[in-house]
Amino acid sequence: MPDTAATEFVSRAVVLSGWDLALASGLVVIAGLVSLVLRLGLEKRLLLAAVRTVVQLLLLGLILRFVFEPSSHWLLALIVAVMLLAASHAGVQRSERRFPGLTFLALICLTISAMFTTVVVTGLVIGVDPWYEPRYMIPLLGMILGNGLTGISLCVDSLLASLHDSTGHIEMDLAMGATRWEAARGPLRDAVRRGMIPILNSMSVVGIVAIPGMMTGQILAGADPAQAAKYQIVVMFMIAAATSLCCILMALLIYRRLFNNRHQLRAGSIRKITS
């Protein structure tokens, strides 16, 4: 599209004021009133969630102002490390079953898959110079980690539950001469499939049922819708690749951790977390 048309889209961007945000908060107030009337007991949780949303996002906006400065490489590295650690912890905490060292395995998987995919997108697809330009890297990494931790959580929960509940069947297969890979292949396959369900569902209905968040944000900011759609396509492919890589790596690392070289299952390492 010509530059004049792109400029026309940008000129339509609307700057939000504090009053606009306060007005938008009225939508949450309405939801809280409905909760009170129906006695759902959700009003306190809505209030807390709303306050956390405002504080966390405004704080993020202030921090990113400093991160986007050319000389703030150390701050960029710190934020990336915090994002990876937080995502690893959150992904594991959602699983009902765990074993010692599971968070570290999640950190390895998220770091490899997220960093690899981010570098490919920023450095090769978008062509940012340098590839770690914070204005591109942090938002893309955040989207990858947000979806990756969901994939890890579903994958881990499915795999550990299957290994724990089917211990007798797996050990019988091993006793009958099956290798550890043959005994674990079914649960591994099912776990990876489950971890991929959210992103596959999103890709199936994108542009029909809903307009994704990144595309919506660009359009509201005044970007050309056609260009916003291209960016969203890149994002969807990026998330799908990172999530699949993350789930596969996580399943394989758990497999190597819970099956020893003598083709035995360490089922005793798996423990169920009671809330």
C-alpha positions as CSV (number, residue, x, y, z in Angstrom):
1,M,0.0,0.0,0.0
2,P,1.3,3.5,-0.7
3,D,2.9,5.5,2.1
4,T,0.1,8.1,1.9
5,A,-2.5,5.5,2.6
6,A,-0.5,4.2,5.6
7,T,-0.1,7.7,6.9
8,E,-3.9,8.1,6.7
9,F,-4.4,5.1,8.9
10,V,-1.9,6.2,11.5
11,S,-3.5,9.6,11.7
12,R,-6.7,8.0,12.9
13,A,-5.1,6.7,16.1
14,V,-6.9,7.9,19.3
15,V,-4.9,8.7,22.4
16,L,-6.5,7.5,25.6
17,S,-6.7,9.6,28.7
18,G,-7.0,8.7,32.4
19,W,-10.7,9.6,32.2
20,D,-11.1,7.1,29.3
21,L,-9.6,4.3,31.5
22,A,-11.8,5.3,34.4
23,L,-14.9,5.1,32.1
24,A,-13.8,1.7,30.8
25,S,-13.5,0.5,34.4
26,G,-17.3,1.0,34.6
27,L,-17.7,-2.2,32.6
28,V,-16.0,-4.1,35.4
29,V,-18.2,-2.4,37.9
30,I,-21.3,-3.6,36.0
31,A,-19.9,-7.2,36.2
32,G,-19.4,-6.7,39.9
33,L,-23.0,-5.5,40.4
34,V,-24.3,-8.6,38.5
35,S,-22.2,-10.8,40.8
36,L,-23.7,-9.1,43.9
37,V,-27.3,-9.4,42.6
38,L,-26.9,-13.1,41.7
39,R,-24.8,-13.7,44.8
40,L,-21.9,-15.3,42.8
41,G,-19.3,-14.1,45.2
42,L,-17.0,-12.9,42.4
43,E,-17.0,-9.1,43.2
44,K,-13.9,-9.2,45.3
45,R,-12.0,-11.3,42.8
46,L,-13.1,-9.0,40.0
47,L,-11.9,-5.9,42.0
48,L,-8.5,-7.5,42.8
49,A,-8.1,-8.6,39.2
50,A,-8.9,-5.2,37.9
51,V,-6.5,-3.4,40.3
52,R,-3.7,-5.8,39.4
53,T,-4.4,-5.3,35.7
54,V,-4.1,-1.5,36.0
55,V,-1.1,-1.6,38.2
56,Q,0.8,-4.3,36.3
57,L,0.2,-2.9,32.9
58,L,0.9,0.8,33.8
59,L,4.1,-0.4,35.5
60,L,5.0,-2.4,32.5
61,G,4.5,0.7,30.3
62,L,6.8,2.8,32.5
63,I,9.5,0.1,32.5
64,L,9.4,-0.4,28.8
65,R,10.1,3.3,28.3
66,F,13.5,2.7,29.8
67,V,14.0,-0.7,28.1
68,F,13.4,0.8,24.7
69,E,16.4,3.1,25.2
70,P,19.4,2.1,23.1
71,S,21.8,1.8,26.0
72,S,19.6,-0.4,28.3
73,H,20.8,-3.8,27.2
74,W,21.3,-4.9,30.8
75,L,17.7,-4.1,31.6
76,L,16.5,-6.0,28.6
77,A,18.5,-9.1,29.7
78,L,17.0,-8.8,33.2
79,I,13.4,-8.5,31.9
80,V,13.9,-11.5,29.6
81,A,15.3,-13.6,32.5
82,V,12.4,-12.6,34.7
83,M,9.9,-13.5,32.0
84,L,11.4,-16.9,31.5
85,L,11.5,-17.7,35.2
86,A,8.0,-16.5,35.8
87,A,6.6,-18.5,32.8
88,S,8.4,-21.7,33.9
89,H,7.1,-21.4,37.4
90,A,3.5,-20.6,36.2
91,G,3.5,-23.5,33.7
92,V,4.5,-26.1,36.3
93,Q,2.3,-24.7,39.1
94,R,-0.9,-25.4,37.0
95,S,-0.1,-29.2,36.9
96,E,-1.7,-31.4,39.5
97,R,1.3,-33.8,39.5
98,R,5.0,-32.9,39.7
99,F,8.4,-34.2,40.5
100,P,11.6,-32.6,41.7
101,G,13.4,-30.6,39.1
102,L,10.2,-30.1,36.9
103,T,10.5,-26.3,37.0
104,F,14.1,-26.4,35.8
105,L,13.0,-28.7,32.8
106,A,10.3,-26.2,32.0
107,L,12.8,-23.3,32.1
108,I,15.1,-25.2,29.6
109,C,12.2,-25.9,27.2
110,L,10.8,-22.4,27.3
111,T,14.3,-20.8,26.9
112,I,15.2,-22.9,23.9
113,S,11.9,-22.7,22.1
114,A,11.1,-19.1,22.9
115,M,14.5,-17.7,22.2
116,F,15.0,-19.7,19.0
117,T,11.6,-18.7,17.6
118,T,12.0,-15.0,18.6
119,V,15.4,-14.7,17.0
120,V,14.2,-16.3,13.8
121,V,11.2,-13.9,13.6
122,T,13.0,-10.7,14.6
123,G,16.2,-11.4,12.7
124,L,15.0,-13.2,9.6
125,V,11.2,-12.7,9.1
126,I,10.9,-9.0,10.2
127,G,14.5,-8.2,9.6
128,V,15.1,-6.1,12.7
129,D,18.6,-4.8,13.2
130,P,19.8,-5.7,15.8
131,W,17.6,-8.8,16.2
132,Y,17.2,-8.1,20.0
133,E,15.6,-4.7,19.4
134,P,13.4,-4.5,22.6
135,R,10.4,-2.9,20.9
136,Y,10.0,-6.1,18.9
137,M,11.6,-8.7,21.1
138,I,9.7,-8.2,24.3
139,P,6.2,-8.2,22.9
140,L,6.9,-11.2,20.7
141,L,8.6,-13.1,23.5
142,G,5.7,-12.3,25.8
143,M,3.2,-13.8,23.4
144,I,5.4,-16.9,22.9
145,L,5.8,-17.5,26.6
146,G,2.1,-16.8,27.4
147,N,1.1,-19.6,25.0
148,G,4.1,-21.8,25.7
149,L,3.4,-22.0,29.4
150,T,-0.2,-23.1,28.7
151,G,1.1,-25.8,26.4
152,I,3.6,-27.0,28.9
153,S,1.0,-27.1,31.7
154,L,-1.4,-29.2,29.6
155,C,1.4,-31.4,28.3
156,V,2.9,-32.0,31.8
157,D,-0.5,-32.6,33.4
158,S,-1.5,-35.1,30.8
159,L,1.8,-37.0,30.7
160,L,2.4,-37.3,34.5
161,A,-1.3,-38.3,35.0
162,S,-1.0,-41.0,32.4
163,L,2.3,-42.3,33.7
164,H,1.0,-42.3,37.2
165,D,-2.4,-43.9,36.5
166,S,-1.0,-46.4,34.0
167,T,2.0,-47.5,36.0
168,G,0.9,-51.1,36.2
169,H,0.3,-51.4,32.5
170,I,3.6,-49.7,31.6
171,E,5.6,-51.9,34.0
172,M,3.9,-55.0,32.5
173,D,4.9,-53.9,29.0
174,L,8.5,-53.4,30.2
175,A,8.5,-56.8,31.9
176,M,7.3,-58.4,28.7
177,G,10.3,-57.0,26.8
178,A,9.1,-53.6,25.6
179,T,11.7,-50.8,25.6
180,R,11.1,-47.7,27.6
181,W,10.3,-45.8,24.4
182,E,7.7,-48.4,23.3
183,A,6.1,-48.3,26.7
184,A,6.0,-44.5,26.9
185,R,5.3,-43.6,23.3
186,G,1.5,-43.5,23.7
187,P,1.4,-41.2,26.7
188,L,4.1,-38.9,25.1
189,R,2.1,-38.6,21.9
190,D,-1.2,-37.8,23.8
191,A,0.5,-35.3,26.0
192,V,2.0,-33.3,23.1
193,R,-1.3,-33.4,21.3
194,R,-3.1,-32.0,24.4
195,G,-0.5,-29.3,24.8
196,M,-1.1,-28.2,21.2
197,I,-4.9,-28.0,21.5
198,P,-5.2,-24.3,22.4
199,I,-3.1,-22.9,19.6
200,L,-4.6,-25.3,17.0
201,N,-8.1,-24.2,18.0
202,S,-7.0,-20.5,17.8
203,M,-5.5,-21.0,14.3
204,S,-8.7,-22.8,13.1
205,V,-11.0,-19.9,13.9
206,V,-8.7,-16.9,13.6
207,G,-10.3,-14.2,11.5
208,I,-13.7,-15.8,11.7
209,V,-14.8,-16.1,15.3
210,A,-12.4,-13.5,16.7
211,I,-9.8,-10.9,15.7
212,P,-6.6,-11.7,17.6
213,G,-5.2,-9.3,20.2
214,M,-2.1,-8.1,18.3
215,M,-4.1,-7.3,15.1
216,T,-6.8,-5.6,17.1
217,G,-4.2,-3.5,19.0
218,Q,-2.6,-2.4,15.7
219,I,-5.9,-1.5,14.1
220,L,-7.0,0.5,17.1
221,A,-3.6,2.3,17.1
222,G,-4.2,3.3,13.5
223,A,-2.2,0.7,11.5
224,D,-3.2,-0.4,8.0
225,P,-5.5,-3.5,8.6
226,A,-3.9,-5.4,5.7
227,Q,-0.4,-4.9,7.3
228,A,-1.8,-5.8,10.7
229,A,-3.1,-9.0,9.3
230,K,0.3,-9.9,7.9
231,Y,1.9,-9.4,11.3
232,Q,-0.8,-11.5,12.9
233,I,-0.1,-14.3,10.5
234,V,3.5,-14.2,11.5
235,V,2.6,-14.2,15.1
236,M,0.3,-17.2,14.8
237,F,2.9,-19.2,13.0
238,M,5.5,-18.2,15.5
239,I,3.4,-19.2,18.5
240,A,2.4,-22.6,16.8
241,A,6.1,-23.4,16.2
242,A,7.3,-22.4,19.6
243,T,4.5,-24.2,21.4
244,S,5.0,-27.4,19.5
245,L,8.7,-27.3,20.0
246,C,8.2,-26.6,23.7
247,C,5.8,-29.4,24.3
248,I,7.9,-31.9,22.4
249,L,11.1,-30.9,24.3
250,M,9.2,-31.1,27.6
251,A,7.7,-34.5,26.9
252,L,11.1,-35.9,25.9
253,L,12.9,-34.4,29.0
254,I,10.3,-35.9,31.3
255,Y,10.6,-39.2,29.5
256,R,14.4,-39.2,30.0
257,R,14.0,-38.2,33.7
258,L,11.4,-40.8,34.7
259,F,12.7,-43.8,32.7
260,N,16.2,-45.0,33.5
261,N,18.7,-46.8,31.3
262,R,17.5,-50.1,32.6
263,H,14.1,-49.4,31.1
264,Q,12.4,-48.9,34.4
265,L,9.8,-46.3,35.3
266,R,10.5,-44.1,38.3
267,A,6.8,-43.8,39.2
268,G,7.6,-43.0,42.8
269,S,9.1,-39.7,41.8
270,I,5.6,-38.4,40.7
271,R,3.6,-36.9,43.5
272,K,0.1,-35.3,43.4
273,I,-0.2,-31.8,44.7
274,T,-3.2,-31.3,47.0
275,S,-4.5,-27.8,47.3
